[in-house]
Amino acid sequence: MHATARTMDNAGGPRAHDQRHHLHGVQTATDRIPRDQAVIEAMPIPCWETDPSGSRLNVNAAWRQLTGHSENHTIDGWTAGILETDRQHLQSEFTSARQNNAPIDIECRIVAHDGTLRLARMQGLPLPGSENAFASYRGVLVDVTAAHARQADAIARMHEKDVLIKEIHHRVKNNMQIISSVLSLQESAVKDPFDLMLFRESQCRIRTMGLVHEHLYHTKNFAAVDFGAYIRNLADALRAAYAPAEDRCALQVEADDVTLDINSAIPAGLLVHEGLSNAFRHAFPGDRAGLVTVRFSQQPDGIRRLSVADNGVGLPPGLDVVATDSLGFRLMHMLADQLDGNLALVSGDGLTLTLTFGG
């Protein structure tokens, strides 16, 4: 009796244990496989699963439809359907990922059911088996042919746009050079010294604007100018034009490499031109020597500070720079307004022009 009871207990124990697990919704691996296969088969995107070695590939209906394979779920070879020239690379990537138990993410070319080549992205994750040992890879195959074509088209369009913008800046610069040259030709007909000065100042202003377009032509960023580099080039050009005697008028430029968009760079550059031309022409009369300093910086809060200073004779006593009919001073205030900035002119031991804007 006791032996029989123990036999029945031993026979019935595991069944009762399994029943308790099923009642609590716990599935064994063998219970899960048919359900997983049914889900994968019904997936609308190509899905695949390898055996541990990669010699067998289980695929779903969407995979078979894309590649034109038979109705068999299991196919020989991990690289089945892959273009032959891509197979060695694909197998090498699989082997490396398998050894490191790492995910797979590979782009390759596949031969579709209609014979066309398609660019595909194969992505998969390693699946653990017993005791978390590697069992297989399971993943998806995404046809990225159209996406890559759109990306290539977008890159081509961007390149065409960049070429067009670059050509526009080049032509604007050339047109400004032509205007400057026309004014230069007209100089011979100008007899009045004051009128001649106006002609030459107009030439310099046009060159100042043209220099912005020249900088944009030689850069990959057609929306912004390295204003620090621009100021250094502009200051050297203006010094050569207005103060060729370098030993009498020294020039110092301290400029941060800050980018400005073209809508800010042109008025700010013109303001530098007005400040420097005024200093070179008026700050050091006769044989007087001195120093002209240009500074440009950007604060952490985005506020930009631009100054042109000299240690020359300063402004005439009693001169109202707001009420004066000087084109240069009127233009400075107009440029500051265009930048939504604040302009200050301080005369004492020389003249300091300071513009704050941005932020």
C-alpha positions as a printed NumPy array, in Angstrom:
array([[  0.   ,   0.   ,   0.   ],
       [  2.679,   2.436,   0.912],
       [  4.738,   1.581,  -2.194],
       [  1.721,   1.985,  -4.467],
       [  0.856,   5.334,  -2.928],
       [  4.395,   6.56 ,  -3.455],
       [  4.302,   5.4  ,  -7.095],
       [  1.083,   7.255,  -7.745],
       [  2.485,  10.361,  -6.053],
       [  5.604,  10.193,  -8.196],
       [  3.585,   9.748, -11.365],
       [  1.041,  12.428, -10.533],
       [  3.371,  15.021,  -9.021],
       [  4.852,  16.41 , -12.272],
       [  1.438,  16.512, -13.963],
       [  0.008,  18.451, -11.059],
       [  3.04 ,  20.762, -11.168],
       [  2.518,  21.412, -14.923],
       [ -1.174,  22.05 , -14.367],
       [ -0.402,  24.612, -11.678],
       [  1.992,  26.414, -14.025],
       [ -0.555,  26.445, -16.868],
       [ -3.173,  27.777, -14.496],
       [ -0.819,  30.658, -13.682],
       [ -0.132,  31.405, -17.357],
       [  3.475,  30.119, -17.415],
       [  4.62 ,  28.605, -20.737],
       [  7.496,  26.318, -21.476],
       [  9.815,  26.855, -24.441],
       [  8.019,  24.161, -26.448],
       [  4.686,  25.895, -25.788],
       [  6.078,  29.201, -27.041],
       [  7.601,  28.1  , -30.364],
       [  4.401,  27.438, -32.36 ],
       [  2.866,  30.682, -31.132],
       [  6.053,  32.68 , -32.008],
       [  6.177,  31.147, -35.463],
       [  2.549,  32.066, -36.103],
       [  3.149,  35.67 , -35.02 ],
       [  6.299,  35.985, -37.13 ],
       [  4.593,  34.432, -40.146],
       [  1.808,  37.012, -39.907],
       [  4.18 ,  39.99 , -39.631],
       [  3.839,  42.418, -42.592],
       [  7.614,  42.986, -42.807],
       [ 10.24 ,  40.372, -43.698],
       [ 11.382,  38.496, -40.571],
       [ 14.085,  35.871, -40.177],
       [ 15.727,  33.63 , -37.611],
       [ 18.967,  31.648, -37.849],
       [ 20.198,  28.569, -36.14 ],
       [ 23.33 ,  28.976, -33.948],
       [ 25.723,  28.335, -36.848],
       [ 23.897,  30.431, -39.399],
       [ 23.614,  27.5  , -41.791],
       [ 19.791,  27.524, -41.682],
       [ 17.467,  30.482, -42.023],
       [ 13.814,  30.465, -40.988],
       [ 11.797,  33.159, -42.781],
       [  8.212,  34.411, -42.914],
       [  5.828,  35.038, -45.813],
       [  6.862,  38.686, -46.283],
       [ 10.507,  37.622, -46.624],
       [  9.61 ,  34.967, -49.197],
       [  7.445,  37.418, -51.126],
       [ 10.252,  39.995, -51.343],
       [ 12.915,  37.513, -52.432],
       [ 10.702,  35.193, -54.473],
       [ 11.658,  32.057, -52.566],
       [  9.407,  29.035, -52.255],
       [  6.801,  28.484, -49.575],
       [  9.309,  26.639, -47.405],
       [  9.967,  28.4  , -44.14 ],
       [ 13.497,  27.022, -43.783],
       [ 16.209,  27.97 , -46.268],
       [ 19.77 ,  26.758, -46.522],
       [ 22.314,  29.407, -45.598],
       [ 22.292,  32.632, -43.649],
       [ 23.143,  34.552, -46.828],
       [ 20.315,  33.183, -48.953],
       [ 18.846,  35.831, -51.239],
       [ 21.83 ,  38.144, -50.754],
       [ 23.749,  39.346, -53.804],
       [ 26.7  ,  37.031, -54.235],
       [ 29.329,  39.802, -54.065],
       [ 27.942,  40.883, -50.657],
       [ 27.777,  37.449, -49.073],
       [ 31.346,  37.21 , -47.809],
       [ 31.075,  40.527, -46.003],
       [ 27.7  ,  39.548, -44.557],
       [ 29.002,  36.197, -43.311],
       [ 32.031,  37.912, -41.746],
       [ 29.783,  40.391, -39.919],
       [ 27.548,  37.555, -38.725],
       [ 30.52 ,  35.562, -37.428],
       [ 31.935,  38.562, -35.567],
       [ 28.563,  39.407, -34.004],
       [ 27.976,  35.744, -33.103],
       [ 31.315,  35.522, -31.29 ],
       [ 30.522,  38.641, -29.266],
       [ 26.847,  37.799, -28.764],
       [ 26.141,  41.246, -30.228],
       [ 23.248,  42.667, -32.271],
       [ 23.437,  42.646, -36.077],
       [ 22.883,  45.738, -38.21 ],
       [ 24.095,  45.3  , -41.789],
       [ 23.24 ,  46.89 , -45.118],
       [ 23.448,  44.611, -48.135],
       [ 21.966,  44.107, -51.576],
       [ 19.357,  41.477, -52.208],
       [ 17.904,  40.087, -55.396],
       [ 14.14 ,  40.668, -55.372],
       [ 11.583,  38.292, -56.844],
       [ 11.475,  40.342, -60.071],
       [ 15.246,  40.18 , -60.502],
       [ 15.903,  43.762, -59.437],
       [ 18.537,  44.664, -56.893],
       [ 17.227,  46.106, -53.652],
       [ 19.198,  47.692, -50.837],
       [ 18.203,  46.107, -47.537],
       [ 19.055,  46.599, -43.9  ],
       [ 19.249,  43.413, -41.856],
       [ 18.828,  43.944, -38.139],
       [ 18.733,  41.233, -35.53 ],
       [ 19.19 ,  40.437, -31.852],
       [ 20.798,  37.362, -30.284],
       [ 18.312,  35.078, -28.513],
       [ 19.39 ,  33.192, -25.375],
       [ 18.783,  29.488, -24.961],
       [ 19.209,  27.338, -21.889],
       [ 21.286,  28.947, -19.144],
       [ 21.337,  32.122, -21.266],
       [ 23.669,  30.509, -23.804],
       [ 23.393,  31.763, -27.403],
       [ 20.664,  29.968, -29.325],
       [ 19.95 ,  31.975, -32.491],
       [ 19.453,  35.359, -34.096],
       [ 16.045,  36.793, -34.839],
       [ 15.421,  39.969, -36.738],
       [ 13.893,  41.873, -39.634],
       [ 14.899,  42.825, -43.149],
       [ 13.937,  46.352, -44.205],
       [ 13.943,  47.418, -47.846],
       [ 15.69 ,  50.821, -47.747],
       [ 16.098,  51.267, -51.509],
       [ 13.55 ,  54.07 , -51.768],
       [ 14.844,  55.799, -48.622],
       [ 18.409,  55.797, -49.952],
       [ 17.21 ,  57.086, -53.322],
       [ 15.383,  59.959, -51.592],
       [ 18.481,  60.712, -49.501],
       [ 20.714,  60.716, -52.58 ],
       [ 18.246,  62.993, -54.371],
       [ 18.14 ,  65.368, -51.399],
       [ 21.952,  65.486, -51.26 ],
       [ 22.096,  66.215, -54.987],
       [ 19.533,  68.991, -54.636],
       [ 21.436,  70.497, -51.704],
       [ 24.622,  70.413, -53.744],
       [ 22.886,  72.149, -56.656],
       [ 21.521,  74.771, -54.262],
       [ 24.983,  75.343, -52.751],
       [ 26.504,  75.756, -56.218],
       [ 23.762,  78.226, -57.17 ],
       [ 24.165,  80.278, -53.974],
       [ 27.945,  80.279, -54.395],
       [ 27.561,  81.514, -57.97 ],
       [ 25.17 ,  84.26 , -56.839],
       [ 27.679,  85.54 , -54.269],
       [ 30.409,  85.402, -56.907],
       [ 28.349,  87.424, -59.379],
       [ 27.299,  89.973, -56.77 ],
       [ 30.943,  90.467, -55.836],
       [ 31.899,  90.853, -59.515],
       [ 29.052,  93.313, -60.136],
       [ 30.211,  95.422, -57.201],
       [ 33.724,  95.388, -58.601],
       [ 32.345,  96.626, -61.927],
       [ 30.476,  99.459, -60.18 ],
       [ 33.644, 100.387, -58.3  ],
       [ 35.612, 100.347, -61.552],
       [ 33.057, 102.601, -63.259],
       [ 33.367, 105.104, -60.406],
       [ 37.137, 104.934, -60.746],
       [ 36.895, 105.75 , -64.456],
       [ 34.707, 108.716, -63.641],
       [ 37.276, 110.168, -61.25 ],
       [ 39.229, 111.726, -64.1  ],
       [ 36.237, 113.916, -64.919],
       [ 35.844, 115.147, -61.327],
       [ 37.697, 118.394, -60.694],
       [ 36.431, 119.353, -57.256],
       [ 38.498, 117.747, -54.451],
       [ 35.444, 117.289, -52.225],
       [ 33.501, 115.551, -54.988],
       [ 36.531, 113.376, -55.708],
       [ 36.626, 112.342, -52.052],
       [ 32.94 , 111.354, -52.241],
       [ 33.647, 109.2  , -55.291],
       [ 36.471, 107.399, -53.529],
       [ 34.469, 106.882, -50.347],
       [ 31.649, 105.366, -52.402],
       [ 34.161, 103.026, -54.03 ],
       [ 35.415, 101.885, -50.634],
       [ 31.893, 101.29 , -49.33 ],
       [ 31.086,  99.154, -52.361],
       [ 34.301,  97.159, -51.85 ],
       [ 33.384,  96.692, -48.192],
       [ 30.058,  95.112, -49.183],
       [ 31.727,  93.091, -51.932],
       [ 34.202,  91.675, -49.423],
       [ 31.308,  90.043, -47.527],
       [ 30.211,  88.219, -50.682],
       [ 33.815,  87.234, -51.371],
       [ 34.058,  85.649, -47.913],
       [ 30.787,  83.804, -48.485],
       [ 32.006,  82.587, -51.88 ],
       [ 35.058,  80.973, -50.293],
       [ 33.216,  79.257, -47.445],
       [ 30.938,  76.231, -47.156],
       [ 28.48 ,  78.14 , -44.993],
       [ 26.703,  80.566, -47.302],
       [ 24.448,  81.915, -44.563],
       [ 27.06 ,  83.317, -42.191],
       [ 30.382,  85.161, -42.276],
       [ 33.348,  84.662, -39.952],
       [ 33.221,  88.29 , -38.902],
       [ 36.556,  88.191, -37.071],
       [ 38.405,  87.164, -40.245],
       [ 36.338,  89.622, -42.277],
       [ 37.286,  92.553, -40.015],
       [ 40.983,  91.684, -40.226],
       [ 40.879,  91.632, -44.044],
       [ 38.784,  94.79 , -44.2  ],
       [ 41.057,  96.719, -41.828],
       [ 44.147,  95.806, -43.85 ],
       [ 42.456,  96.874, -47.097],
       [ 41.3  , 100.213, -45.658],
       [ 44.68 , 100.939, -44.178],
       [ 46.283, 100.36 , -47.585],
       [ 43.736, 102.706, -49.17 ],
       [ 43.752, 105.531, -46.625],
       [ 47.004, 105.295, -44.645],
       [ 49.792, 103.832, -46.763],
       [ 52.446, 105.256, -44.431],
       [ 52.497, 102.345, -41.973],
       [ 55.158, 103.871, -39.727],
       [ 52.935, 106.875, -39.006],
       [ 49.604, 105.171, -38.367],
       [ 49.653, 101.822, -36.58 ],
       [ 46.697,  99.428, -36.745],
       [ 45.693,  96.845, -34.15 ],
       [ 42.808,  94.368, -34.632],
       [ 41.426,  92.19 , -31.833],
       [ 38.5  ,  90.199, -33.157],
       [ 36.838,  87.017, -31.908],
       [ 35.961,  84.418, -34.521],
       [ 32.211,  84.963, -34.353],
       [ 29.874,  84.276, -37.255],
       [ 27.274,  86.803, -38.399],
       [ 24.556,  86.281, -40.955],
       [ 24.759,  88.384, -44.086],
       [ 22.003,  90.745, -42.889],
       [ 24.19 ,  91.681, -39.904],
       [ 27.624,  91.352, -41.497],
       [ 27.086,  93.976, -44.206],
       [ 25.868,  96.852, -41.981],
       [ 28.409,  95.964, -39.265],
       [ 31.161,  95.877, -41.893],
       [ 30.073,  99.242, -43.281],
       [ 30.164, 100.68 , -39.789],
       [ 33.744,  99.446, -39.36 ],
       [ 34.54 , 101.066, -42.709],
       [ 33.113, 104.427, -41.61 ],
       [ 34.99 , 104.34 , -38.315],
       [ 38.33 , 103.372, -39.877],
       [ 38.11 , 105.732, -42.846],
       [ 37.289, 108.593, -40.464],
       [ 40.264, 107.714, -38.238],
       [ 42.739, 107.3  , -41.089],
       [ 41.684, 110.554, -42.779],
       [ 41.084, 112.885, -39.84 ],
       [ 42.577, 111.573, -36.579],
       [ 46.22 , 112.298, -37.383],
       [ 46.617, 115.555, -39.327],
       [ 49.975, 116.616, -40.674],
       [ 52.812, 114.355, -39.583],
       [ 51.12 , 113.266, -36.379],
       [ 51.466, 109.541, -35.616],
       [ 49.066, 107.351, -33.704],
       [ 47.28 , 104.069, -33.198],
       [ 43.916, 102.852, -34.511],
       [ 42.346,  99.881, -32.744],
       [ 39.45 ,  97.683, -33.867],
       [ 37.887,  95.288, -31.364],
       [ 35.056,  92.802, -31.826],
       [ 33.8  ,  90.339, -29.228],
       [ 30.722,  88.392, -28.225],
       [ 29.605,  88.091, -24.61 ],
       [ 28.2  ,  84.868, -23.087],
       [ 24.69 ,  86.348, -23.275],
       [ 25.067,  86.83 , -27.046],
       [ 25.624,  90.589, -26.948],
       [ 28.233,  91.661, -29.529],
       [ 30.507,  94.603, -28.972],
       [ 32.25 ,  96.347, -31.853],
       [ 34.552,  99.329, -31.394],
       [ 36.853, 101.477, -33.518],
       [ 39.136, 103.771, -31.503],
       [ 42.064, 106.084, -32.191],
       [ 44.329, 108.239, -30.026],
       [ 44.244, 111.171, -32.423],
       [ 42.9  , 114.695, -32.177],
       [ 39.281, 113.714, -31.491],
       [ 36.224, 115.627, -32.689],
       [ 36.176, 119.426, -32.995],
       [ 34.957, 121.073, -29.77 ],
       [ 31.197, 121.636, -29.723],
       [ 30.455, 119.322, -32.673],
       [ 27.013, 117.681, -32.346],
       [ 27.388, 114.311, -34.075],
       [ 23.612, 113.866, -34.084],
       [ 22.849, 117.179, -35.772],
       [ 25.862, 117.22 , -38.123],
       [ 25.253, 116.917, -41.845],
       [ 28.295, 114.64 , -42.249],
       [ 27.312, 111.673, -44.389],
       [ 29.663, 109.389, -42.454],
       [ 28.117, 110.104, -39.037],
       [ 24.572, 109.954, -40.401],
       [ 25.349, 106.637, -42.056],
       [ 26.773, 105.242, -38.795],
       [ 23.505, 105.945, -36.97 ],
       [ 21.475, 104.432, -39.815],
       [ 23.588, 101.271, -39.725],
       [ 23.234, 100.999, -35.941],
       [ 19.454, 101.293, -36.283],
       [ 19.496,  98.608, -38.959],
       [ 21.217,  96.28 , -36.482],
       [ 18.871,  97.283, -33.633],
       [ 22.021,  98.308, -31.803],
       [ 23.246, 101.124, -29.603],
       [ 25.929, 103.445, -30.974],
       [ 28.124, 105.612, -28.759],
       [ 30.739, 108.168, -29.858],
       [ 33.136, 109.383, -27.185],
       [ 35.674, 112.094, -27.969],
       [ 38.555, 112.922, -25.647],
       [ 42.04 , 111.623, -26.134],
       [ 41.032, 110.588, -29.604],
       [ 37.692, 109.175, -30.741],
       [ 36.024, 105.891, -29.771],
       [ 33.064, 104.499, -31.665],
       [ 31.279, 101.646, -29.887],
       [ 28.379,  99.566, -31.176],
       [ 26.548,  96.947, -29.119],
       [ 24.003,  94.718, -30.846],
       [ 22.541,  91.217, -30.956],
       [ 21.712,  89.019, -28.008]])
